[in-house]
Amino acid sequence: MCGIFGGVALTHPFENEAQHAIRRLAHRGPDGQGLVNLGDVVLAHSRLRVIDLSHAADQPLWDDTRRAVIVFNGEIYNYRELRDECVRNGMHFRSASDTEVIVNQYLLHGESAFDRLDGMFAFCLYDRIDQTAFLVRDPFGIKPLYYAVTNRGILFSSEIQSLLQLQSVSSEIDPVALQAYLRLDFVPSPMTILKAVRKLEGGHVMKASKGSSPEIRRYARPRLVPSGSVPGPLQEFSRRIDAAVERQLVSDVPVGVFLSGGIDSTIIAAVATKVAGHPIDTFSIAFDDPSFDESEYFGIVADLIGTNHHVRALSPHMMLDLIPRVASHFGEPLADGSVYPTWLLAEFAREHVTVALSGDGADELFGGYPTYRAHSLVQRMPAALVRGAASVRSAAHRWIPVRYDNFSPDYELKKFLDGLDVDLITRHMRWMGTFTLEELPELLVAFDPSAQTSLDDLLRSPSMETGDGWLERALRTDQRFYLQDGVLVKVDRASMASSLEVRVPFLDREVVELADVLPPGEKLRGHRTKPILRDYVGDRFPAVIAQRRKKGFGVPLGRWFRGELRPLLEDVLGPRKTAEQGFFRPKFVQRLLEDHWSGRRDNRKQIFNLLTFSLWYDNVIAASETSSEYAK
């Protein structure tokens, strides 16, 4: 796992800026840095050694004929098979790395090589003969790739912060992206929070050469559509997840597993222990709030499979230290409270291992979120009840007492009612996100109603690929946006801040292909979410593990915002600071705070969304304008 940075189709010298910017990515790759300057192409790399620890695998890396050079972030899990194919075709290798396999596969197959890669990756490959550069990102967007088209050329990086060090990249906020963030808690690709910077979408390649406009296209093979049935789906899942974990355990450095005690991480830990043939290291986070703490469950799992288990507790006082550190490492605001335990978990795990496996991706593939059950309920509700949602919603917010537990019944009911009388995709985003479209004019100093049209069109695009099935539409929407631009961003930034590589076996190509062809009834059976995974766990663990409800990696922010974290809110979201930043109306923000502090409403999500943006703005945008010799 690494950091990459560079420029292609350059019109001005760029080496000094590249050397400065790659140093900003040293946390992603503390084991060495390298740079190649070819005039109109500059490639820089910061390396975390995982496969082939020798200097032969250092990057930028050339093929044996010095036709093509690459900077690469990620892992290729089928690199051994691809390497054997290259050797059979007479190609030579100077290293044992997966990086060199990518270059030789390109020389063997051209652009079609990109879809042969099974892994998580973001890279820039430059063909010196064709004078063409390729920016490529894995199909699910597990690894990040940002770019900016400037008067200097096309600049790219693993993180936005390094691009902000350059005079040619403006830090101006994109108002459409800001409104998207407020609604979704993240910025959906290809947008970023900045006007000047974009994300390359997962499964896409940018082809660029000097003197020509860059071309972006989807290279990944079309996703499969659900079939009528899959013979022996449980046995097939077992076979594929075993193979995926075995592939992803390949490493020349120590590997562990994140263990929450939930179904997904339990599966990964159990398979990893079986495949490894010896006790593995597992890592968990505990809370003193029982509605958030999962110690009972991960303790049962760790004992049954016999891991070397490590636990660390997260307290509100630790949050006060974590919050500014986290804000400075995220190039975009991401209002996901689970980033803090994830950050602490990664920091903790890095004391013991260099690579960790996680259970991310299972919910979006196999139907694990409570929202899918809620959609199912809406499909069966009488139309008259749906039409009367507004009055029921108003009464619920007025009369049902507020609780601050994780997934408390009052919170779930109010969320459900908030999305009842809108179309499926709007409902889904309202349930998963924070501010509604109706609230934005009250909140924003500069609200642009036209921005919502392009955002709504973007959010509906993946749901149109799979026909009319409501479950598949919701799943594809989550995979395209919430997983790629929320969950995976959180895991990448939180882990790479501690130079820890995190792998996600559920997003292995074979596992994804099985999930794609499973009919909806294998993903939601009545009110039973991800039944195949539950059946798998039920055959191996007690019912307390197999049948437990989705808990998520939450943090008791609702309670902490009324107690230990209240002074932080008074400082960061106070009227003076809010007016100074100029994005939000102070009176609206104060009303959110007062209603939460008084217990009238549970505004934890809205408050956290605004707190995250404000801290991000101060720690990334304001800091970038004064911290660098290349600053604007």
Summary of the structure (lengths in Angstrom):
residues: 632
radius of gyration: 23.9
end to end distance: 30.5
largest distance: 74.6
contacts: 2228
relative contact order: 0.12
helix: 47%
strand: 15%
